[in-house]
Amino acid sequence: MKKILLHAFCMSVLLAPMLIVPAQAQTQPLLPRHRAELTFVANQFSNNLSEYSLKTNGALVRASGSPFAAGGAPNSVALVPSGRFLYIANVIPGGITAFSVDQNGNLTPIPGSQFAAITGTAFVTTDPSGRFLYALNCGANCSGDGPGNIQAFAIDQLTGMLTPVPGSPFSTGQYPYSLAFDPTGHFAYVANAGSGDVYSYAVDSGTGELTTLGLPVLAGTRPLSIAVDPWGQFVYAANTGSSNVSAYAVNFDGSLTQISGSPFPVGAFTSAITLSQNGKYALVSAELGVYVYAIESTGALVQLAETPVAAGTGPNGLALDPTNSYLYVANAGSGTVSAYTFVAGSGKLTPIKGSPFAAGVFPAGVASAPRPVHQ
């Protein structure tokens, strides 16, 4: 029987890359100005994609035409740094649905979409340059067979079309579920839900090929989400089964060493993790809501006293917006998206008026990106 991997309450968990595009106004005195932004949510059970524009306070406004058909069991969504191309992982039957995004936020299928991928495609992300897309097949734990692997594709910079990278698919641990890059794009890290470990890779910047670095490091039970700090010093894996976060220091060669005190406890059903752009805070979703942790100079995590902050039922994927000002959480059980203001200097989260906002059925992955400025 075909299976879909579900996050806690057993549902799936996603982590999409967060991108920063700061800009400044041209008048005096200089005031901060940011490009308009969009947020996207993959709704696994309704087979569609919700699109929202952001108000100036971070509130979500459903885009015209939303939701959009997004293939079978969409579970993860990723965008290139410019926001111009969008990719969705389809668990059943496996594949990648792709759209181009115009200046108005309108979505147009990319020629060739849906792109072939191995059955059980659970997660997609792009490298920091936006030149390569990586898709994780979680194998028999989803709708596929075997232990799973990593597929890599070159992204056509004009059309968004995908071409398999030589040597792809690449091997990893059992049931890979999340992949994250260091900020330079030279190293990649994969959380393997089945084998409970993290694999490290060197990335060929010219071809996108992956080469295993050293031995895998142990994580907790069922790691489903992984993140790298913006300075490339630390890696964190959110372990759903053991309700904690494993922390690692990045060695000079890109390999990992467990940090003293790791793993750090979180609430039940720890699901997704993302890090603030200044590297000071880790945000983690779990059953009771969103936990915020201060990141010490050693990489150790210290929970802020005022967290967790409540979310909806079954908080799943989460994403900070490109300005590092707002946090969005996909609530799989309640079919909503919780929205918060985030203060990067203190780690404080405050629910935005009108939150939570309606999404589709079983929202799983969420990503936020700048609205493209040209095509």
N, C-alpha and C positions, 0 to 999 in steps of 0.2 A: 504494500500500500504506500502511496506517495505521502511524504511527510513534509510539513513546514516547521522549521525551527521556531519555537515560541519563547519569548522572554518571560521571565519570571512571573510573577504569577506564572512564569515560565515562558516568557515571551522573548522575541528576538531583540537584539540591541544594536544600535548603530552609532557610528561616529563619523561624521563627515568633516573634512578639513575646514578650518576657519582661516579667512583671508583678510589682510589689512590693506586698505587703500586710503591712507590719510591725504587730505587736501586742505588748502587754506584759501580763504577769500582773498581777493585782490585789492580790497579797499583798506584804508587805514582808520582805526587801528585794526590789525589783523585779528580776525575772529575765526574759530574753527568752522570748517564747512565740510560736509561729507556727501559723497554721491548717494543718490537715492538707492534704496536697498530692496531686495526681494527675499522672501523666505518660502521654502518648499517643504512639503511633508508627503512622504510615501505612505499610502494607506493600504496595508497588506490585504485585508479581507474584502475591501471594495474595489480592488484592482485599479486604483487611480491615484492621481497626484494633486494635492491641494496647493495652490499658489496664492501668496499674499504679498501686498505691498506694505511698507511700514510707515506709520504716521510718525510725526516728529517726536512723540513720546514713546515710540516702540510698539504701540498697539498694532494689531494685524487687521488688514482690510482685504477681504477675499477679492482676488483678481477676476476680471471679466473672463467668462468661459470656464473658470475653475469649478469643479475638478476636471482634470484631463485624464483620458484613458492612459494607463501606464504599464500595460502588459500584465502577466500573471504573477500574483503575489509580490508586488513591489515591496522591497524590504529595506533598501538603502538608496540614498540620493547624494550625488556629488556634482560639483561644478568646477570648471577651470577657474583660476584666479580672477580673470577678467569678468566672469559671470556670463560669458557668451555662449558656452556649451554646457548642457546638463545631461547627466547620465543616471540611469536607474537600474539597480540590480533586481532581476526577476527570478524568484526562487523556483517557480513552476511555470513552464517546464525547464527554465534556465535560459538566460540570455540577458542582453543589455538594451534597454529602450533609451533612445537618445533624442534630444531636442536642441535646436538653436534657440537662443533667447534674444529678442530684439530690444531696442531702446525703450519701447513701451511695455516690455515684459511679456510680449506675445510669444507663444511657443510654436515652433514649426518642426515637424519630424525631420531629423537629419537623414539624407539619402542613405539607404542601406539599413536603417533601423527597422526592425530589431536586429541587433548584431548577435551572431551565434556565440554562445558561451556554454560551458559545461553545465549539465543539469545540477540544480542546487545553488545557483548564483545568489549568494546572500549579502554580499557587501561590495561596494565600489568606492574608489577614491582616486584622485589624481596626484601626481607628484607636484612639488612646489612650483615647478616651471610651467605646469599645464601642458606639457608635451606628451605625457604618458598616462594611461589609465590602467588601474590594477583592479581585477575582479577576483574575489575569493569564492571558491566552490567549497561549501562545507560538507560535501559528500553525503554519506549515508545518514548523517544527522539532519539533513534537510530532505530534498527530494531526489538526491543523487545516489551514487554508489561509492564505496571505498572510503578512504580517509580524507579525501579532498586535496586541493592544490591551489596555486595562484596563477591566474592568467594575466598577461600583460599585453597592452595594445599601444601603438603609436597613434597620437591624435593628429589628424590633418588640421593644420592651423587655419586653413581657409574655410573648410566645410564641416569640421568636427567628426568626419568619418574615422572609423577605427580600423587599424591594420595590425594583425598579431605580431608581437615582438619575437625575433628568432630565439629558439630555445624554450619558449612558453608552451605549455604551463610549467611552472617551477614547483618543486616539491617543498613541503613544509611538514608541520606536525599534524596530528589528527584533528579534523574538523576546524580548519582556520575560520576565524569569524571577524577579525578586524585587523587593519594594517595602518600604520602611521609612519611618516617620514621625519627625519631630523630636518631642521630648517634649511640646510644646504642642499638637501635632496641626495646626499651621498650615501646615507644609510636608511634602511627600512626595517620595521619591527612588526612581527605578526603574532597576535594572540590566538592560540589554538585551544578551542573549547574542549575538545575531546581528550587531548594529551596533557592538558593543564600546564602548558609551558609557553615560552616566548622565544621565537626564532629571530636571529639578527641576520641582515643581508647587506652586502655592498651593492650599490646601484651603479650601473654603467650609465653615465650621463649622456652618452652618445646614442646608445641603443635601447636603454631601458631594461637591460638584462639584470637579473638578480643572481648573486653568488653568496652562498651561505657563509656566515662569519662565525667561527668557533662553534661551541656546543650550545644547545638550547638551555635556557635558564628556567628553573621551576617557577610557576605562578601558583595561585590558589586553585580552588575547584571551579572549573568552568569559566575561564576568563573570556569575556565577550567583547571587551572594548579596550583600546590601547591609545595612549597619547604620549607625545614627546614635548618637553618644555621648549619654549621659543629660543633658548640659548643652546639647545642640543646637549644639555648636561645630564638630564634625567628622563627616564621612561617609566610610565605608570600603566598597570593593567588592572581593570576592574573585574573582580571575580564574583560572578553571580552566585555560584554554588556555596562558596564559603563566606559571602557577604563581607568582603574586604578588598583592599587595594594593595597590590604588590608594587614595590618601588625599586628602581635600579639606577645605578650610576652608569653613565656611558664612558667606556674606556677610550683611549686614544685611537684604537683601531676600529671602534664602533661596536665592539662586543659589550656585554652587560655584566655588572656585578651587583648582587643584591645589597640594598642599603640596610644598615643596622636599624632594627626595630620593625622592619617589613615582615609580614604584611600589616597594614594599618586598618583597624576595624571601621566598618560603615554599617548602615542599617541592613535589614533583611532584603534579599533580592537586589543587591548592588547590580546596576545595569550598565550605565554609560559614564564616561569620564571625558572632560575637556579641561583645558588650562587657559588661564587668562594670558593676554598678550604680553603683559609685563613679567610673566613668570612667577608671580607672587602667590597665585591661588589655583587650587584644583577644585573643580565643581563636579559632583558625583550625584547621579540619580539613583534612588533606591525606593523601597515601598512607601516610606513616610514622606518622601519629597526630595528636595535637593539639599545635599550637604556641601558645605564650603570648608576647605582646608587651607590654612596658610602653609606655604612651602618654605621650609627652613633652608639655610645655606647648605646643609648636608643632603637635602632632598627629602628629609623626613616630613611627614604630614601632621599638622596639628589642627584639630577641628575647631572652628569658630563656635563660640558658646551659643550664639543666636540661631544656629542651624540644627536640624533641618528646617527648611521653609517648605510649607505644604504645597503639593502639586495635585494633579488629578489622580484618578485610579490607574494603577499600573504604569507609573512614569517609566519611559523607555529611552529612546534617543534624545540627546540634547545638543544644543549648538549655541555658541556665542555669535552675535552678529559681527560683521567686519569692523565696526567701530569700537568693539569691546564694551558696548554700553548696555546691551540687552541680551537676555538669555531666554531661549525657547526650549520647551520640553514637550515631547510627544507623549500623550497619555493614552496608552494602548487600550486600557480597560474602559475609559470614559469617552473615547473618540474625540479628544480635544487637544489643544495646544496651550500650555500655560506659558505666560510671558511675564518677565521680570525686568526691572532696571537693575543694572549691575554697576557698582562703584568699584572701579579697578584699584583705587587707593586703599580701600578698607575691606573689600570682599563682600560688602553688604548687598543683599538681594531684597527687592521690594516688588510685590505683585503690581502689575500695570492695570489701570482701570479697565474693566471690561473682560479681563482674563478670568477663566480660560476661554479660548476662541474655538469655535466648532471646526472639526476636521472630518475625515472620512471614518470608515470602520477599521479599527485596529491600526491607528497610526503608529508607524515603527521608526522610520528614519526621518531626520529633519536636517536641513542645511540652509544657511543664509549666505547671500552673496551680493556684491554690488550690482546695480542695474547697468548693463553694458552701455558705454558711451558712443560706440560706433560699431558698424558691421563690416 
